[in-house]
């Protein structure tokens, strides 16, 4: 029992000694054309900084500025209790984002961003996934702190203690730990589609197409659906809407 207690205390003391780091918050601001920016904020308390880093903040700030990759813009903010290193990456497309991430991140890994935005009046929403952890994009930063001797090798693995990812798109905010994956689709359900053909005595025929949409679904994109249906009516035909309780036809 004493041996188990001793090992537990030893493990705890080792963890306490090596615990040293700050929080990484990655904010992805995505526009409809898939351009945007990736803002990576590394915040460390001044108390943790004093434990982790051997040099004053001015010296480290100068070293980061001198070695900051060209893919990033860098600035340092200071609050009463913390230092915040902010790195911003602008991109015109998701393909460009992947290209800029690769030299910053861990070697030997693949950095892929999947995104899908459906087109059509009967669906809306989007899918976004990053097949890598947000911390990986800051690997260059951790290596710099290690290679310059600011952070001891045994403490480097804990230099980023927490990670949070935030995606801003279409007026909505989504968050996750380490990796971001968002799947938001909304469909306008068509309750029933009827095609009615009436053959006349002279060999001609009249064809009617009726589409039923519930009142609940219609409200999702009513203006867009009405416009779409109006533009879909052939020149030699006519279209009209009728409504009963809870249903549009």
C-alpha positions, -999 to 999 in steps of 0.1 A, spaced: 0 0 0 29 24 9 45 16 -24 13 24 -44 9 56 -25 46 65 -31 42 59 -69 11 79 -70 28 109 -52 58 106 -75 36 106 -106 17 136 -93 49 155 -85 63 148 -119 31 160 -136 32 191 -114 68 198 -123 63 194 -160 29 211 -162 37 243 -180 17 259 -208 -10 281 -221 -43 278 -240 -45 279 -278 -77 293 -293 -81 289 -330 -108 310 -347 -117 303 -383 -137 331 -400 -151 317 -432 -169 337 -459 -194 323 -484 -168 323 -512 -145 302 -489 -121 329 -483 -113 339 -448 -87 340 -420 -74 317 -393 -66 334 -361 -45 315 -336 -43 330 -301 -18 315 -276 -25 328 -241 -3 321 -212 -6 335 -177 24 355 -165 28 331 -136 30 301 -160 53 321 -183 77 327 -154 77 289 -147 81 279 -184 103 305 -201 137 315 -191 139 349 -209 119 382 -205 89 386 -228 106 414 -248 134 390 -258 110 363 -268 87 387 -287 117 399 -308 127 363 -315 92 354 -326 90 384 -349 123 375 -365 112 339 -371 75 342 -378 67 324 -410 56 345 -440 22 328 -440 14 346 -407 9 380 -393 20 383 -356 12 406 -327 16 404 -290 -10 416 -265 -5 419 -228 -32 420 -201 -29 423 -163 -24 386 -159 -15 372 -193 6 374 -225 -13 367 -257 6 359 -289 -18 363 -319 -10 347 -353 -33 355 -383 -33 336 -416 -54 351 -445 -65 328 -473 -85 334 -506 -97 297 -508 -96 265 -487 -69 252 -511 -47 281 -503 -54 275 -466 -41 240 -469 -10 252 -487 -2 277 -460 -9 253 -432 15 226 -444 48 243 -438 37 255 -403 26 221 -390 41 187 -381 61 170 -408 48 137 -423 11 145 -417 -16 154 -442 -36 187 -438 -69 184 -455 -100 207 -452 -132 193 -465 -161 216 -471 -194 212 -490 -222 237 -495 -253 223 -512 -268 243 -540 -306 243 -546 -337 258 -533 -348 227 -514 -318 225 -491 -294 247 -472 -265 245 -448 -229 234 -450 -203 208 -440 -169 217 -428 -142 194 -414 -105 197 -407 -86 164 -408 -59 175 -384 -57 190 -349 -55 227 -345 -24 224 -323 -5 209 -353 -6 242 -371 14 258 -343 41 232 -343 66 257 -358 60 279 -327 66 251 -302 98 240 -321 110 276 -320 105 279 -283 124 246 -279 152 253 -303 160 287 -289 161 272 -254 133 294 -241 114 262 -230 132 232 -217 128 200 -238 109 182 -211 83 209 -209 77 214 -247 50 188 -249 30 207 -223 36 241 -238 1 241 -253 -20 229 -224 -55 234 -238 -69 238 -273 -102 252 -285 -114 256 -321 -141 281 -331 -156 283 -366 -176 314 -376 -197 310 -408 -230 324 -420 -237 343 -388 -233 311 -367 -205 301 -343 -195 265 -338 -168 252 -314 -150 220 -306 -119 207 -289 -87 201 -310 -106 193 -343 -135 210 -359 -163 192 -377 -196 208 -385 -225 192 -404 -255 215 -406 -281 207 -433 -317 217 -435 -340 202 -462 -373 214 -474 -393 183 -475 -416 176 -504 -446 157 -490 -459 144 -524 -454 148 -561 -482 139 -585 -481 139 -623 -516 137 -638 -520 132 -675 -554 136 -693 -557 124 -729 -581 144 -750 -603 129 -778 -582 146 -805 -550 129 -794 -537 159 -775 -532 157 -738 -531 179 -707 -505 173 -680 -507 187 -645 -479 184 -619 -488 190 -583 -462 194 -556 -472 193 -519 -450 211 -493 -460 213 -457 -465 248 -442 -437 240 -417 -412 233 -445 -425 261 -467 -416 287 -441 -379 277 -442 -374 293 -477 -408 304 -489 -396 334 -509 -369 314 -527 -393 284 -534 -420 306 -548 -395 323 -571 -380 290 -582 -414 275 -590 -424 306 -610 -392 305 -631 -397 267 -637 -431 271 -654 -427 266 -692 -439 293 -716 -469 273 -728 -480 264 -693 -493 282 -662 -487 278 -626 -506 287 -594 -505 280 -557 -533 267 -535 -533 263 -498 -552 242 -473 -546 239 -436 -510 230 -431 -501 224 -468 -491 243 -499 -497 229 -534 
